[in-house]
Amino acid sequence: MHYCVNCGSPLEPRVIEGREVEGCPHDGFVLWHDPKVATAVVVEADSGGVVLGRRGIEPGYGLWCLPGGFVNDDEDPAEAAIRECLEEIGVAVELTGLIGVYHIAKSDAPSMIGIAYRGRIAGRAVPAAGSEMLEVGVFTRDALPELAFPSHRSVIAEYLTSPVRVAEAGPLRGVAEARRGVPPSLARARRRSRRTP
């Protein structure tokens, strides 16, 4: 059961534009089931291999995955991708291209929109497991392990057939480097509070 955020009344089914949704019988509130937005990054190491993390959390505990995660509501997806790499594989990355945008259907949770980037390690940093990873590894294209998620397998397949490799690509235009160690929402909140008289 869901309730109206305005008046607290139980929501009732209604049809809008041919789609059944839940709405408030007393005001215009409609509960739209929007997808979550997530990122994934194919990070290429100087050796030419791909950096993967072995998950230390569910879902997919113990399995390998691309670094990435959910985008915060006040965060640019590219900034989220950079932040997630720093959190999960311990290195700053430079995004060099967009691999694709994917709809990830879920039967037991809201669907997702996945945004996949290609990137490279910034500077000479060495990847290290963050708090959500058991370990980090660099794998050659012909020795990639089985990945935890079908969406990550699709991203890797697209990356492997892409005509542009990271070594040939330049930085992705318009991408601001994420603040190191400070979630964007906290940084923006601090800036807003300084402007308040």
C-alpha positions as CSV (number, residue, x, y, z in Angstrom):
1,M,0.0,0.0,0.0
2,H,1.3,3.4,-0.9
3,Y,0.1,6.8,0.5
4,C,-0.1,10.3,-0.9
5,V,2.9,12.5,0.0
6,N,0.6,15.6,0.2
7,C,-2.4,14.4,2.4
8,G,-1.5,10.9,3.5
9,S,-4.5,9.2,1.8
10,P,-4.2,5.7,0.5
11,L,-3.4,5.8,-3.3
12,E,-5.9,4.2,-5.6
13,P,-5.3,2.6,-9.1
14,R,-6.1,4.9,-12.0
15,V,-5.3,4.8,-15.7
16,I,-3.3,7.6,-17.3
17,E,-2.4,7.5,-20.9
18,G,-3.2,3.8,-21.1
19,R,-0.9,2.9,-18.1
20,E,-2.2,1.8,-14.7
21,V,-0.6,3.9,-11.9
22,E,-1.5,4.8,-8.4
23,G,-2.9,8.2,-7.6
24,C,-4.5,10.2,-4.8
25,P,-8.3,10.4,-4.9
26,H,-8.2,13.8,-3.2
27,D,-5.5,15.8,-5.1
28,G,-3.4,15.4,-8.2
29,F,-0.6,13.4,-6.8
30,V,0.5,10.4,-8.9
31,L,3.1,7.8,-7.9
32,W,5.2,7.3,-11.1
33,H,7.4,4.3,-11.0
34,D,10.5,5.8,-12.6
35,P,13.7,3.8,-13.2
36,K,16.8,4.2,-11.1
37,V,19.9,5.5,-12.9
38,A,23.2,3.6,-12.6
39,T,26.6,3.8,-14.2
40,A,29.3,1.3,-15.1
41,V,32.8,2.0,-16.3
42,V,35.2,-0.1,-18.4
43,V,38.5,1.1,-17.0
44,E,41.5,0.2,-19.0
45,A,44.8,-0.1,-17.2
46,D,48.1,1.0,-18.8
47,S,48.8,-2.7,-19.6
48,G,45.7,-2.7,-21.8
49,G,43.8,-4.9,-19.4
50,V,40.4,-4.1,-17.9
51,V,40.0,-3.3,-14.2
52,L,37.3,-5.4,-12.4
53,G,36.4,-5.7,-8.8
54,R,35.2,-8.8,-7.0
55,R,32.1,-7.9,-5.0
56,G,32.1,-8.0,-1.2
57,I,28.4,-7.2,-1.0
58,E,25.1,-8.7,-2.3
59,P,23.9,-9.0,-4.9
60,G,26.6,-11.0,-6.5
61,Y,28.9,-11.5,-3.5
62,G,32.2,-13.0,-4.6
63,L,31.6,-12.4,-8.3
64,W,33.5,-9.9,-10.6
65,C,31.9,-6.7,-11.9
66,L,32.7,-3.4,-13.5
67,P,33.1,-0.4,-11.1
68,G,29.9,1.6,-11.0
69,G,26.8,2.3,-9.1
70,F,23.7,4.5,-8.6
71,V,23.6,8.2,-9.5
72,N,22.6,10.5,-6.7
73,D,19.6,12.8,-7.5
74,D,21.8,15.9,-7.5
75,E,24.7,14.3,-9.4
76,D,25.7,14.3,-13.1
77,P,26.0,10.7,-14.3
78,A,29.6,11.2,-15.4
79,E,30.5,12.5,-12.0
80,A,28.8,9.5,-10.4
81,A,30.8,7.2,-12.6
82,I,34.1,8.9,-11.5
83,R,33.0,8.8,-7.8
84,E,32.1,5.1,-7.9
85,C,35.5,4.2,-9.5
86,L,37.2,6.1,-6.7
87,E,35.1,4.3,-4.0
88,E,35.2,0.8,-5.5
89,I,38.6,0.4,-7.2
90,G,40.5,3.2,-5.3
91,V,41.6,5.3,-8.3
92,A,40.6,8.4,-10.1
93,V,39.6,7.8,-13.7
94,E,39.3,9.9,-16.7
95,L,36.3,9.1,-18.8
96,T,37.1,8.9,-22.5
97,G,33.8,7.9,-24.1
98,L,30.3,6.7,-23.8
99,I,29.8,3.0,-24.6
100,G,26.0,3.0,-24.4
101,V,22.8,3.6,-22.5
102,Y,20.8,0.5,-21.5
103,H,17.4,-0.3,-20.1
104,I,17.8,-2.9,-17.3
105,A,14.5,-4.6,-16.7
106,K,13.9,-6.0,-13.2
107,S,11.0,-8.2,-12.0
108,D,11.6,-7.7,-8.2
109,A,12.7,-4.0,-8.1
110,P,12.4,-0.8,-10.1
111,S,14.0,-1.1,-13.5
112,M,17.2,0.8,-14.2
113,I,18.8,2.9,-16.8
114,G,22.4,2.0,-17.1
115,I,24.9,4.4,-18.5
116,A,28.2,2.8,-19.5
117,Y,31.4,4.7,-20.0
118,R,34.9,3.8,-21.1
119,G,37.8,5.3,-19.2
120,R,41.4,5.1,-18.1
121,I,43.2,5.4,-14.8
122,A,44.3,9.0,-14.2
123,G,48.0,9.3,-13.5
124,R,50.0,6.3,-12.3
125,A,47.6,5.2,-9.5
126,V,47.3,1.5,-8.7
127,P,43.8,0.1,-8.3
128,A,42.9,-1.2,-4.8
129,A,39.8,-2.7,-3.4
130,G,37.3,-0.3,-1.8
131,S,35.0,-1.2,1.1
132,E,32.5,-2.9,-1.3
133,M,35.1,-5.1,-3.0
134,L,37.0,-8.2,-1.9
135,E,39.8,-7.6,-4.4
136,V,40.6,-5.8,-7.6
137,G,42.1,-7.4,-10.7
138,V,43.3,-6.4,-14.1
139,F,42.3,-8.9,-16.9
140,T,43.2,-9.1,-20.5
141,R,40.4,-9.0,-23.0
142,D,40.8,-12.7,-23.8
143,A,40.8,-13.8,-20.1
144,L,37.9,-11.9,-18.6
145,P,36.1,-13.7,-15.8
146,E,32.3,-14.3,-15.7
147,L,30.7,-11.1,-14.6
148,A,28.0,-10.8,-11.9
149,F,25.4,-9.0,-13.9
150,P,23.9,-9.5,-17.4
151,S,24.1,-5.7,-17.9
152,H,27.8,-5.7,-17.2
153,R,28.2,-8.6,-19.7
154,S,26.4,-6.5,-22.3
155,V,28.6,-3.5,-21.6
156,I,31.8,-5.6,-22.0
157,A,30.5,-7.2,-25.2
158,E,29.8,-3.7,-26.6
159,Y,33.2,-2.4,-25.5
160,L,35.1,-5.4,-27.1
161,T,33.4,-4.7,-30.5
162,S,33.7,-0.9,-30.3
163,P,35.9,0.6,-33.0
164,V,37.4,3.1,-30.4
165,R,39.7,1.9,-27.8
166,V,40.6,3.8,-24.7
167,A,44.2,4.3,-25.8
168,E,42.9,6.0,-28.9
169,A,40.3,8.2,-27.2
170,G,40.7,11.6,-25.6
171,P,38.9,12.8,-22.5
172,L,35.2,13.0,-22.6
173,R,34.2,16.6,-23.0
174,G,32.1,18.3,-20.4
175,V,33.0,16.0,-17.5
176,A,34.0,17.7,-14.3
177,E,36.3,15.7,-12.0
178,A,34.5,14.5,-8.9
179,R,35.6,16.0,-5.6
180,R,37.9,13.4,-4.0
181,G,36.4,12.0,-0.8
182,V,33.4,14.3,-0.7
183,P,30.0,13.1,-2.0
184,P,28.6,15.7,-4.4
185,S,25.4,16.1,-2.3
186,L,27.5,17.2,0.7
187,A,29.6,19.5,-1.3
188,R,26.6,21.2,-2.9
189,A,24.8,21.4,0.5
190,R,27.9,23.2,2.0
191,R,27.9,25.7,-0.9
192,R,24.2,26.4,-0.5
193,S,24.5,26.9,3.3
194,R,27.3,29.4,2.7
195,R,25.1,31.5,0.4
196,T,22.3,31.6,3.0
197,P,22.4,34.9,5.0
